[in-house]
Amino acid sequence: MSDHLRPAEATMGHRVALALDTVPAHEGDAAVRRLAMLYAEAIDDADEEDSLFRFGPKLQATLDSLGLTPRARAALPLKAAGSGRLAEARAS
């Protein structure tokens, strides 16, 4: 899965970086954030067909721990009504 076959925006690394940019970086999360990027890059760089099956579940687990998957977000307590970017967008 080399990068020359697709635009950079379509790589797993690019998409994970975008997801990581949507949440505040907490000091204690640095290692997990880096691990997520390493798994994404491993998926992008691997020549093996099964790289997604090998690294995908590990990437999902790291994204879960950062609250970046639907399952992880569903487990989070809801914010008070009227807070956050979604509430701001709805209000405009």
Summary of the structure (lengths in Angstrom):
residues: 92
radius of gyration: 15.5
end to end distance: 42.2
largest distance: 47.5
contacts: 205
relative contact order: 0.13
helix: 70%
strand: 0%
